[in-house]
Amino acid sequence: MPEYSRNNPFPAKVLKNINLNHEGSNKETRHIELSLEGSGFSYVPGDALGIVPENDPELVAELLAEMQWDGEQVITINKKGDTLPLKEALTTYFEITLLTKKILQQAAEFTESEELKVLVTSEDASQIKEYMYGRDLLDLLREFGPWKASAQDITVLLRKTPPRLYSIASSLAAHPNEVHVTIGVVRYNSYDRDRKGVCSVQCAERAAEGDTLPIFIQPNKHFHLPESEETDIIMVGPGTGIAPFRSFIEERAVNKVSGKTWLFFGDQYSATDFLYQDELEKYQEEGVLTKVDKAFSRDTEQKVYVQHKMLENSKEVYQWLQDGAYFYICGDKEYMAKDVHETLISIIEEEGNMSREEAEEQLAAMKKEKRYQRDVY
């Protein structure tokens, strides 16, 4: 039996694929259940699932049409000398939705375009960065032709599509032989073209029940439940950040732990964006979830986020930490995780009656003891 791994992903059958958001939502969040039968994979809560995505067939067709390339032409795809028909290579192998400085610099050698030459030789690094942001290979080929390059010349510039990692949203103990993920679907418009997240839109539009997705398990040593089942946990996971905490809660439900469990969840509207609402309410009724605090930012005049809910409960948050609780954050690194981190320091400072510096030291000590863990992206 083959060893399935990152380099040899397992074709997992899609068992279920539903949109967790209700009609009228600004968002689409997919809950996908995959079969692990025959994979030999196992995982623990906190681990990630790798999906090896394919490019959008419409985008591949536009590229072939733009360059008048023959999709059946066989090209070499790597240094080992492996070959694939061009259309298949652009679909399954190459990354075509992101540009890099290196791609632009090398592409400039295949065109007379002064504009591209100026861009790549500019002293001002922000210009090239600005150009790359929100553009892809098709934009580059459309804007700076005509090209004195074959399909082979252009594809040599591209890198292999990297797999996408998603926090696992299930407990293996609760769902033997299955793995679940929670995926926010990315769609936006830039430079007059509709753009689609490579993996998220494939999962939303081209991964029906019965289809397969190539997957592997990516262990995450830095994000896991406490060893002791008596330990309390506080979890902050707005939006798709809920994913690993669903696995934490399921695992604790199966193991009937005595430790308390507190979840802070947030999203835009409670009516349309309360992900896994029925499950969470059931866990609360059963006492598996001790507390759930919700922040729906668009339900009120003033935007309310998870960190505001933490502040409202600052005394209790501090008490849980004093009693040895673990604190977890999952989700957006750019804004949310920073705000929650700062809020946590403020709570320790305020409730612990100490200086900012002392509060920061206390949080650093918690991190060292693995009592403060983050899974941010």
FENSUL-V447901 format. One record per pair of residues at least 4 apart in sequence whose C-alpha atoms are under 6 Angstrom apart, sorted by sequence separation. I is the first residue (numbers start at 1). J is the second residue. D is the distance in Angstrom with one decimal. If there is no record, write none. Layout:
I/J/D, I/J/D
This chain:
4/8/5.2, 5/9/5.2, 62/66/5.9, 64/68/5.6, 88/92/5.8, 89/93/4.9, 90/94/5.3, 103/107/5.9, 118/122/5.8, 126/130/5.9, 139/143/6.0, 149/153/5.6, 172/176/5.1, 189/193/5.5, 197/201/5.5, 201/205/5.8, 202/206/4.9, 203/207/5.0, 207/211/5.7, 237/241/4.2, 238/242/6.0, 245/249/6.0, 252/256/5.8, 269/273/5.4, 270/274/5.3, 284/288/6.0, 310/314/5.8, 321/325/4.8, 332/336/5.5, 333/337/5.1, 346/350/5.9, 347/351/5.8, 348/352/5.2, 349/353/5.7, 367/371/5.6, 4/9/5.5, 64/69/5.0, 76/81/5.7, 77/82/5.8, 84/89/5.7, 189/194/4.3, 237/242/4.6, 252/257/5.6, 283/288/5.1, 284/289/4.6, 320/325/5.4, 349/354/5.0, 366/371/5.0, 367/372/4.6, 4/10/5.6, 76/82/5.7, 77/83/5.6, 188/194/5.9, 189/195/5.6, 283/289/5.4, 297/303/4.5, 349/355/5.9, 366/372/5.5, 21/28/5.8, 76/83/4.3, 188/195/5.3, 297/304/4.6, 349/356/5.7, 75/83/5.4, 187/195/5.7, 297/305/5.8, 20/29/5.5, 75/84/5.7, 108/117/5.8, 187/196/4.6, 295/304/5.6, 19/29/5.5, 20/30/6.0, 74/84/5.4, 170/180/5.2, 186/196/5.9, 295/305/5.1, 349/359/5.0, 19/30/4.7, 74/85/4.2, 169/180/5.2, 186/197/4.8, 295/306/5.5, 348/359/5.5, 18/30/5.6, 73/85/5.3, 74/86/5.8, 169/181/5.0, 18/31/5.4, 72/85/5.1, 73/86/5.5, 168/181/5.2, 17/31/5.7, 72/86/5.9, 345/359/5.6, 17/32/4.5, 71/86/4.9, 105/120/5.6, 185/200/4.8, 16/32/5.6, 71/87/4.4, 185/201/5.9, 16/33/5.0, 15/33/5.4, 15/34/5.4, 14/34/4.7, 13/34/5.6, 12/34/5.9, 13/35/5.3, 12/35/5.6, 270/296/5.8, 232/259/4.6, 238/265/4.6, 269/296/5.3, 229/257/5.2, 230/258/5.0, 231/259/4.7, 232/260/4.5, 233/261/5.1, 234/262/4.7, 235/263/4.8, 236/264/4.7, 237/265/5.4, 238/266/4.3, 239/267/5.4, 261/289/5.2, 262/290/5.7, 264/292/5.9, 266/294/5.5, 268/296/5.0, 230/259/4.0, 232/261/5.8, 234/263/6.0, 238/267/5.9, 261/290/5.2, 262/291/4.7, 263/292/4.8, 264/293/4.8, 265/294/5.0, 266/295/4.4, 267/296/5.1, 268/297/5.0, 269/298/5.6, 229/259/5.8, 260/290/5.8, 262/292/5.9, 264/294/5.9, 266/296/5.4, 268/298/5.1, 269/299/5.6, 113/144/5.6, 99/132/5.7, 307/340/5.3, 314/347/5.7, 253/288/5.9, 55/91/4.8, 111/147/5.0, 54/91/5.6, 99/136/5.6, 110/147/5.8, 54/92/4.9, 98/136/5.0, 110/148/5.2, 97/136/4.6, 110/149/5.8, 266/306/5.8, 96/137/5.4, 333/376/5.0, 327/371/6.0, 328/372/6.0, 330/374/5.9, 332/376/5.7, 333/377/5.2, 326/371/4.4, 327/372/4.9, 328/373/5.0, 329/374/4.8, 330/375/4.7, 331/376/4.9, 332/377/5.5, 328/374/5.7, 330/376/5.3, 103/157/5.6, 182/243/5.8, 95/159/5.8, 94/159/5.8, 95/160/5.7, 94/160/4.6, 95/161/4.4, 93/160/5.6, 94/161/5.1, 93/161/5.9, 169/243/4.3, 63/138/5.9, 169/244/4.9, 168/244/5.6, 171/247/4.7, 75/152/6.0, 167/244/5.6, 169/246/5.4, 170/247/4.1, 169/247/4.9, 171/250/5.8, 171/251/5.4, 241/330/4.7, 241/331/4.2, 233/325/5.1, 232/325/4.6, 233/326/4.7, 234/327/4.8, 235/328/4.7, 236/329/4.8, 237/330/5.0, 52/163/4.5, 51/163/5.5, 50/163/6.0, 51/164/5.3, 50/164/5.5, 50/165/4.5, 49/165/5.5, 49/166/5.2, 48/166/5.3, 48/167/4.4, 49/168/5.9, 48/168/5.1, 37/177/5.6, 36/177/4.9, 36/178/5.2, 35/178/4.7, 55/198/5.9, 34/178/5.6, 34/179/5.4, 33/179/5.9, 53/199/5.1, 33/180/4.4, 32/180/5.5, 32/181/5.4, 31/181/5.9, 223/373/5.9, 31/182/4.8, 30/182/5.6, 30/183/5.0, 29/183/5.5, 29/184/4.4, 29/185/5.9, 28/185/5.5, 52/214/5.6, 51/214/5.8, 51/215/4.6, 50/215/5.4, 50/216/5.1, 50/217/5.9, 49/217/4.9, 49/218/5.8, 48/218/5.0, 47/219/4.7, 47/220/4.8, 46/223/5.2, 46/224/4.9, 16/209/5.6, 15/209/5.3, 14/209/4.9, 14/210/5.3, 13/210/5.8, 14/211/5.6, 13/211/5.7, 14/212/5.7, 46/244/5.7, 13/212/4.3, 12/212/5.0, 11/212/5.4, 12/213/5.3, 11/213/5.3, 45/247/5.4, 11/214/4.4, 45/248/5.8, 10/214/5.2, 9/214/5.2, 10/215/5.2, 9/215/4.9, 9/216/5.4, 6/216/5.4, 5/216/5.5, 25/272/5.4, 22/272/4.5, 21/272/5.4, 21/273/5.2, 20/275/5.9
